[in-house]
Amino acid sequence: MRSGPVTPGMRTDTGRGTSAVVDTAAAVVAADPALWLLGIVGFGARGGLILLTLPVLTIPSPVLLSILFRNELNTSGTSASFDVLAAVAAALTGIVALLAILISAWAELHSVERCVALPQSGTLRLGRPARQLQPRERRSLLLWVAAVQAAGLMPILLLTFLVVGRIGRLVATELQTPSDLAMPLIARVARDIAPTLLGMLLIVAIIEVFVSVASRRLVMARLGLLPDGAGERTEGRLAIHGALRVVRQPLRVAGVAAMSWATAAVAILVAVGSLSLAWGATRQGLAALGRTGDMGAMLGALITACLLSAVWIGALCLCGLASAFRGSLWTMDTLR
């Protein structure tokens, strides 16, 4: 016996449980490679490029830092030129952060639209087609998604400033009165700052959950796919109501968040570990090139450099794929 059509806003539990959300999210990402590219863009814009660059960076030694900033730092404090340079760097950082937020919002909006347009998501959206956004609506929605992400970024920036200040104080203390001369400076600082960094990561994860549920409800409302009807009238209320899902449905949201962050953690650990190994081999090749200068060493250094580039691109693709799955997971969960 065939059932009648589903009324928009009507709830049904058939094929709309947690396992359906996970299966549909994976099927959607597997069916649309464009989501992988959007995942790479979103991951890179949210700081992924910096994260994947860290394993190949060499931290300057205290001696090198003193040489680089010998004219800017003195016993009385910083020089006027250093203050100007710091202000310019802060302004450029703000501009880059603003562009990154807009790019991340653009990637998220397009990812959600592509997810709900695929036939694999038909069961979760009760067979309802998404509305086609007009250009003006799309621009407005993009800015609202960016505003939600910026609101979540503010406390993260504040935490970052506090952590950076603490790191600066720890470095100064270790330079003046080293706690353990047998350990390198960076190891001593990392040991002391580890609990603070872990606490910061936990707070960032919680904020990311609020931002994800708030922005998804906002987009779904404008696409006409909210499971409980049209939703609130204004964008601000939609975002707030979406964020309050963390309080109203803590177990459900926590389950999605745990799977989301587990996926990200595995991808990041594999990516960073691979890059660390590849950079170790490349650095040895470059060191051998500097000592010998023969053609064999030059060819070996070139090959290891190419391998490092390939590993870096592979790591970026892996994290982008994980980011696409995480975004699809939150999107599918918002539909039910």
C-alpha positions, 0 to 999 in steps of 0.5 A: 500500500502506497502512503500519501505525500508528505506534508512540508514540515511533517516529521517522520522517523522512517529512515531518519535516525542517526545511522541514516544521517551518517550513511547519507552524509558519507553517500553525499560526499562520495557522490559529489567530488565538488564537495571535496574541493569545497571542503579543501577551501573551507579547511584552508580558510579556517586555518588549515593551511597554517596547521599543515605548514607548522610541521615544516617550519623551523623555530628560530633559536633565541640567538637568531631572534636576538640578531633579527630584532637587535634594533627593535628590542632593547632594555627600555622596551620596543622601538617606535619602528617595531610598534609601527611594524606590529600595528601594520602586522595586526591590520594585515592579520585582521584583513586576512581574517575577514577574507578567510571568514568570507571564503569559509562562509562561501564554501559552507553555503555552497556545500549545504546547497549541493548536499541537499540537491543530491538525490541521496539526501531525499529521505532526510529532507522528506522529498522536498526540493530546496528553494532556488535562492535569488542573487540578492538572497544569496548575498544576504545569506552569505553575509549572515553565515559569515557573521555567525562564523565571525561571532564564533571567532571573537572568543577564539581570538581572545583566547589566542591572544591570552595564550600567546601572551602566556607563551611570551611570558614563559619564553622570557622566564625560561630565557632569564632563569631556565628550569632545565638546561638539559631540555631545549627551549621549545620543549620546556615551553611546550611542557608548561603550555600543554594544559592551557592548549588542551583547554583552549582546544576544548573551548574551540571545539564547543564554539565550533559546534554552536557555530555549525548548528546556528549557521545550518539552521539559518541556511536550511530556513532560507532553503525551505527545508527545516523539519519544523516548518518555516522557523523564526522570522529573522536571521538573528533569531534563526541563528540563536534558535539553532545554537540553542539546539546544543541545550535542547538536544545535548545528547544528539548534538554531542553524538554528531560533534563527537563523530565530527571531531573524531573524523577531523582528529584522525585526518589531522593526525595522519596529515601532520604525521606524514608531513613530519616524516616527509620533512625529516627526509627532505631536511636530511637531503638538503643538509647532505646537499650543503655538505657535498654539492655533488650531482647525486646529492642534488638529485636526491634533494630534488626528489625528496622535495617533490615527495614533500610537495606530494605529501603536503598536497595529499595531506590537504586533500585528506583534511579537505575530505574530512572537512567535507564529511563533517559539514555534510554530517551537520547538514544531514542532522539539521534536516531531521 
